[in-house]
Every structure is written in structure tokens, then in C-alpha cells.
């Protein structure tokens, strides 16, 4: 029996969950109706056809990416917090981000995060072109890092693997370096270290 009550918000939440887990191709009106325990006609009533539903999911994703709040005691710490949150949000919804990009809304999606970065680099004393450079450098660092992470995750098994390639001879007789490069990558820590170094350099050189 179809449910008597259903809201647009509930439909978008469940549809977004399906796309996150399985991609846009897995989102069918019949499958969504089964997940919700309702009739397909009820979904049409609330959100329209499948294309309208996808458009609504894109808008929802854009809005969610606009909810990033800087945290920290200093401008540098707050910029790093924006970068870390943005990376986490992009990684959490790759299929939805791809849909945003396909619909030509990528720049609009990134605008709130850019505005948050602008506020913090202004607080650090950057203005004009130097401020723009800092904002874009941080954004590109985040997006580039996420793309590298995804490529590594989708790559076939490597033969030989990193642990087989790195030893004293390939690391210029630096065994600790070889061991570190052969170990699994702590992606969260590496990202934080790299973005902190970038931000420290950008803000330290503000008078250059």
C-alpha cells in the first residue's frame, strides 16, 4: 500500500542517497518509489519527472556546498578548515558533483567556499590580485588533491607495488625515506600538511 504522506524533502534525501551510492543511472522513478514505499505518481506530484528530480538534486548539492563554515583562531587556520571541509564534501558526493558539473553549475557551487576564503585572506591582510591568487591556489589544491585520490582508488592493482619499489638504493641511501614512501599513504594527514604549507606560504608572503 502506498504511503499517505510524503514530502519533497524526503524524496530528495532518498534520491540523493541512491545517487551517492550507485550513481545517476541507478536513479529510476520506479526504484525510488520502491525505496520510499510509495507510488510513482506520488513522486511525480512532488518533484515532476526524472530530469526535474535530477535538477533538484543538483540545486540541493549546490546549497549544501554553500554551508561551509570556517573554524579556527587565525585566518590561516580558518582557511585550512575550509579546505579540509571542502575536500570532505567533494569526496562524500562524487556522483552528485559530477551532475553539477554536467549542468554547468560548477562555478556557482564553489562560490560560497571562495567567498569564505576571500573573507579569511582579507583578514590576513591580502588584497586584490594577491588575494585572488591565494583563493584560487587553495581551491585548486583541494580539487586537484581529490582528483588524485579518486584516480588512485580507481587504479588497477600495481605490480610492482610501492612497497616493492622503494628501498635504500632508490631513495638515495635514505632508509627512513624508503620506508616512509613504501608505507600506505595517510591521505587526510598528507592533505592537511600540504594545504597548511601552501597557506602559510601565501599568507607569509603577503607583502612580497
ZIURBEL-V508779 format. One record per residue. N is the residue number from 1. RES is the residue in three letters. PSI is psi in whole degrees, -180 to 180 (none if undefined). OMEGA is omega in radians with two decimals (* if undefined). Layout:
((N,RES,PSI,OMEGA) (N,RES,PSI,OMEGA))
This chain:
((1,UNK,135,3.14) (2,UNK,147,3.11) (3,UNK,149,-3.13) (4,UNK,-30,-3.10) (5,UNK,141,3.14) (6,UNK,141,3.14) (7,UNK,156,3.08) (8,UNK,-41,-3.13) (9,UNK,-44,3.14) (10,UNK,-40,3.11) (11,UNK,-45,-3.11) (12,UNK,-38,3.13) (13,UNK,-48,-3.11) (14,UNK,-41,3.11) (15,UNK,-42,3.11) (16,UNK,-38,3.11) (17,UNK,-40,3.10) (18,UNK,-44,-3.13) (19,UNK,-40,3.12) (20,UNK,-43,-3.04) (21,UNK,-36,-2.96) (22,UNK,-6,-3.13) (23,UNK,164,-3.08) (24,UNK,-32,-3.10) (25,UNK,-26,-3.12) (26,UNK,-9,-3.09) (27,UNK,100,3.03) (28,UNK,153,-3.13) (29,UNK,-37,3.14) (30,UNK,-42,3.12) (31,UNK,-39,3.11) (32,UNK,-41,3.11) (33,UNK,-39,3.11) (34,UNK,-41,3.12) (35,UNK,-37,-3.07) (36,UNK,-15,-3.10) (37,UNK,41,-3.11) (38,UNK,-179,3.12) (39,UNK,151,3.12) (40,UNK,-37,-3.13) (41,UNK,-32,3.12) (42,UNK,-37,3.11) (43,UNK,-45,3.10) (44,UNK,-39,-3.12) (45,UNK,-39,-3.07) (46,UNK,-36,-3.01) (47,UNK,-3,-3.11) (48,UNK,-156,-3.09) (49,UNK,-176,-3.07) (50,UNK,-41,3.13) (51,UNK,-40,3.08) (52,UNK,-37,3.11) (53,UNK,-44,3.12) (54,UNK,-40,3.09) (55,UNK,-41,3.14) (56,UNK,-38,3.10) (57,UNK,-38,3.09) (58,UNK,-47,3.12) (59,UNK,-40,3.13) (60,UNK,-41,3.12) (61,UNK,-43,3.10) (62,UNK,-43,3.14) (63,UNK,-41,-3.12) (64,UNK,-38,3.12) (65,UNK,-13,3.11) (66,UNK,2,-3.07) (67,UNK,17,-3.14) (68,UNK,127,-3.14) (69,UNK,122,3.12) (70,UNK,145,3.10) (71,UNK,146,3.11) (72,UNK,165,-3.08) (73,UNK,-21,-3.08) (74,UNK,160,3.07) (75,UNK,-42,-3.13) (76,UNK,-45,3.14) (77,UNK,-38,-3.13) (78,UNK,-36,3.07) (79,UNK,-44,3.11) (80,UNK,-39,-3.14) (81,UNK,-38,3.08) (82,UNK,-44,-3.14) (83,UNK,-44,-3.12) (84,UNK,-41,3.13) (85,UNK,-42,-3.14) (86,UNK,-44,3.09) (87,UNK,-46,-3.12) (88,UNK,-42,-3.12) (89,UNK,-39,3.11) (90,UNK,-40,3.14) (91,UNK,-29,-3.07) (92,UNK,-20,-3.05) (93,UNK,56,-3.08) (94,UNK,-41,-3.12) (95,UNK,-39,3.13) (96,UNK,-38,3.10) (97,UNK,-40,3.10) (98,UNK,-39,3.10) (99,UNK,-40,3.09) (100,UNK,-45,-3.13) (101,UNK,-43,-3.13) (102,UNK,-28,-3.13) (103,UNK,10,3.04) (104,UNK,29,-3.09) (105,UNK,17,-3.08) (106,UNK,-47,-3.11) (107,UNK,-40,3.11) (108,UNK,-38,-3.13) (109,UNK,-39,-3.09) (110,UNK,-13,-3.04) (111,UNK,-48,-3.13) (112,UNK,-42,3.11) (113,UNK,-40,3.10) (114,UNK,-41,3.13) (115,UNK,-39,3.08) (116,UNK,-41,3.11) (117,UNK,-40,3.11) (118,UNK,-45,-3.12) (119,UNK,-42,-3.08) (120,UNK,-38,3.12) (121,UNK,-29,3.00) (122,UNK,-44,3.13) (123,UNK,-27,3.12) (124,UNK,-5,3.08) (125,UNK,2,3.11) (126,UNK,145,3.10) (127,UNK,161,3.00) (128,UNK,-137,-3.06) (129,UNK,-34,3.14) (130,UNK,-38,3.10) (131,UNK,-43,3.12) (132,UNK,-41,3.13) (133,UNK,-42,3.13) (134,UNK,-45,-3.14) (135,UNK,-48,-3.11) (136,UNK,-37,3.13) (137,UNK,-44,3.13) (138,UNK,-44,3.13) (139,UNK,-46,-3.13) (140,UNK,-36,3.10) (141,UNK,-45,-3.13) (142,UNK,-53,-3.08) (143,UNK,-44,3.13) (144,UNK,-42,-3.14) (145,UNK,-43,3.13) (146,UNK,-41,3.13) (147,UNK,-42,3.09) (148,UNK,-43,3.12) (149,UNK,-45,-3.12) (150,UNK,-40,3.13) (151,UNK,-40,3.10) (152,UNK,-39,-3.13) (153,UNK,-32,-3.11) (154,UNK,-9,-3.07) (155,UNK,147,3.06) (156,UNK,163,3.12) (157,UNK,133,-3.05) (158,UNK,135,3.10) (159,UNK,116,-0.04) (160,UNK,157,3.13) (161,UNK,170,-3.11) (162,UNK,-41,-3.10) (163,UNK,-21,3.10) (164,UNK,-24,-3.07) (165,UNK,-32,-3.01) (166,UNK,124,3.05) (167,UNK,-178,-3.02) (168,UNK,-41,-3.08) (169,UNK,-41,-3.12) (170,UNK,-15,-3.13) (171,UNK,28,3.11) (172,UNK,48,3.08) (173,UNK,39,3.10) (174,UNK,82,-3.07) (175,UNK,-42,3.10) (176,UNK,-38,3.08) (177,UNK,-44,3.14) (178,UNK,-44,3.13) (179,UNK,-40,-3.13) (180,UNK,-42,-3.13) (181,UNK,-24,3.11) (182,UNK,-18,-3.11) (183,UNK,157,3.07) (184,UNK,147,-3.11) (185,UNK,128,2.98) (186,UNK,93,-2.97) (187,UNK,-37,3.13) (188,UNK,-46,-3.12) (189,UNK,-43,3.14) (190,UNK,-41,3.11) (191,UNK,-46,-3.11) (192,UNK,-44,3.12) (193,UNK,-45,-3.08) (194,UNK,-41,-3.11) (195,UNK,-33,3.08) (196,UNK,-43,3.13) (197,UNK,-42,3.12) (198,UNK,-49,-3.09) (199,UNK,-43,3.12) (200,UNK,-42,3.13) (201,UNK,-43,-3.13) (202,UNK,-42,-3.08) (203,UNK,-31,3.11) (204,UNK,-34,-3.09) (205,UNK,23,-3.03) (206,UNK,-23,-3.14) (207,UNK,3,-3.09) (208,UNK,none,*))
